[in-house]
Amino acid sequence: MTYGEVAAEAGFPGAARAVGNVLAGSGGGLPWWRVVTVAGRLVPGHEREQARRLRAEGVSLRTGPSRVVMHRRGA
């Protein structure tokens, strides 16, 4: 999901940055690696760890010039 989608699901459409702040401050207690930007980018500075965790959950990643396109295996 994107940060905006998480915000909308929580009842706070337009609060994508707030979702990022909550995830960043959770100390790893929330599944932050499952959230990407609207452009498909991984968390800056944590791309390798996020990609590793997503792949461990069966998500295959293809990197492009400026974004990451995710496809769930078997879909």
Contact map, one row per residue, 1 for C-alpha under 8 A:
111011000000000000000000000000000111000000000000000000000000000000000000000
111111000000000000000000000000000011110100000000000000000000000000000000000
111111100000000110110000000000000011110000000000000000000000000000000000000
011111110000111100100000000000000000010000000000000000000000000000000000000
111111111000100100000000000000000000000000000000000000000000000000000000000
111111111100000100100000000000000000000000000000000000000000000000000000000
001111111111111101100000000000000000000000000000000000000000000000000000000
000111111111111000000000000000000000000000000000000000000000000000000000000
000011111111100000000000000000000000000000000000000000000000000000000000000
000001111111100000000000000000000000000000000000000000000000000000000000000
000000111111100000000000000000000000000000000000000000000000000000000000000
000000111111111000000000000000000000000000000000000000000000000000000000000
000110111111111100000000000000000000000000000000000000000000000000000000000
000100110001111100000000000000000000000000000000000000000000000000000000000
000100110001111111100000000000000000000000000000000000000000000000000000000
001111100000111111110000000000000000000000000000000000000000000000000000000
001000000000001111111000000000000000000000000000000000000000000000000000000
000000100000001111111100000000000000000000000000000000000000000000000000000
001101100000001111111110000000000000000000000000000000000000000000000000000
001000000000000111111111000000000000000000000000000000000000000000000000000
000000000000000011111111100000000000000000000000000000000000000000000000000
000000000000000001111111110000000000000000000000000000000000000000000000000
000000000000000000111111111101110000000000000000000000000000000000000000000
000000000000000000011111111100010000000000000000000000000000000000000000000
000000000000000000001111111100000000000000000000000000000000000000000000000
000000000000000000000111111111000000000000000000000000000000000000000000000
000000000000000000000011111111000000000000000000000000000000000000000000000
000000000000000000000011111111110000000000000000000000000000000000000000000
000000000000000000000000011111100000000000000000000000000000000000000000000
000000000000000000000010011111110000000000000000000000000000000000000000000
000000000000000000000010000111111110000000000000000000000000000000000000000
000000000000000000000011000101111110000000000000000000000000000000000000000
000000000000000000000000000000111111000000100000011011000000000000000000000
100000000000000000000000000000111111000000000000010001000000000000000000000
111000000000000000000000000000111111100001000000000000000000000000000000000
111000000000000000000000000000001111111111100000000000000000000000000000000
011000000000000000000000000000000011111111100000000000000000000000000000000
011100000000000000000000000000000001111110000000000000000000000000000000000
000000000000000000000000000000000001111110000000000000000000000000110000000
010000000000000000000000000000000001111111000000000000000000000000111100000
000000000000000000000000000000000001111111100000000000000000000001110000000
000000000000000000000000000000000011100111110110011000000000000000010000000
000000000000000000000000000000001001100011111110010000000000000000000000000
000000000000000000000000000000000000000001111110000000000000000000000000000
000000000000000000000000000000000000000000111110000000000000000000000000000
000000000000000000000000000000000000000001111111110000000000000000000000000
000000000000000000000000000000000000000001111111111000000000000000000000000
000000000000000000000000000000000000000000000111111100000000000000000000000
000000000000000000000000000000000000000000000111111110000000000000000000000
000000000000000000000000000000001100000001100111111111000000000000000000000
000000000000000000000000000000001000000001000011111111100000100000000000000
000000000000000000000000000000000000000000000001111111110000000000000000000
000000000000000000000000000000001000000000000000111111111000000000000000000
000000000000000000000000000000001100000000000000011111111111000000000000000
000000000000000000000000000000000000000000000000001111111111100000000000000
000000000000000000000000000000000000000000000000000111111110000000000000000
000000000000000000000000000000000000000000000000000011111110000000000000000
000000000000000000000000000000000000000000000000000001111111000000000001100
000000000000000000000000000000000000000000000000000001111111100000000111100
000000000000000000000000000000000000000000000000000001100111110000000111100
000000000000000000000000000000000000000000000000001000100011111000011110000
000000000000000000000000000000000000000000000000000000000001111100011100000
000000000000000000000000000000000000000000000000000000000000111111111000000
000000000000000000000000000000000000000000000000000000000000011111111000000
000000000000000000000000000000000000000000000000000000000000001111100000000
000000000000000000000000000000000000000010000000000000000000001111110000000
000000000000000000000000000000000000001110000000000000000000001111111000000
000000000000000000000000000000000000001111000000000000000000111101111100000
000000000000000000000000000000000000000100000000000000000000111100111110000
000000000000000000000000000000000000000100000000000000000011110000011111000
000000000000000000000000000000000000000000000000000000000011100000001111101
000000000000000000000000000000000000000000000000000000000111000000000111111
000000000000000000000000000000000000000000000000000000000111000000000011111
000000000000000000000000000000000000000000000000000000000000000000000001111
000000000000000000000000000000000000000000000000000000000000000000000011111
